[in-house]
Amino acid sequence: MKEIEIKETVLFYDTDCGGVVSNIAYLRFVEKARAALFTILGMDLLSMTETMLFPVVIRTEIDYRNPARLGHEVTVTARLAAVDKVRATCDFLLTLAGPDETTKTVAEARQIVALVQMPEGRPKRIPSEWFIFIE
């Protein structure tokens, strides 16, 4: 299973007037984690611009569990959860580490992605090697 982990510190622009992380910031955290995941799958940003093959998000679902606040460090774990001929599903877990080393789930997300060849805009098959990364 391919899995990565990134950490994001909640900054002022991530929050609303009450210091709670806004939904768009969670989406940005997920996007950064997906970019890191696709890098270890062989699709780093530079190679995408060279090959013109891009992962295009078809669907995003986010379930918010607990608020993160200004100054918190959010850990985002991303993994390739499923693949088929032309789609890949990525799962994300966003957590906070507590002072007693317990972990609190902040949000869970899922994205469905298709690979699209530009400039034609045509879907491409998921690379066969991605199938071995699924549990």
Secondary structure as UniProt FT lines:
FT   STRAND          3..9
FT   HELIX           12..14
FT   TURN            17..18
FT   STRAND          20..21
FT   HELIX           23..40
FT   TURN            41..42
FT   HELIX           45..51
FT   STRAND          53..64
FT   TURN            70..71
FT   STRAND          73..83
FT   STRAND          87..97
FT   TURN            99..100
FT   STRAND          103..117
FT   TURN            118..121
FT   STRAND          122..124
FT   HELIX           128..133
//
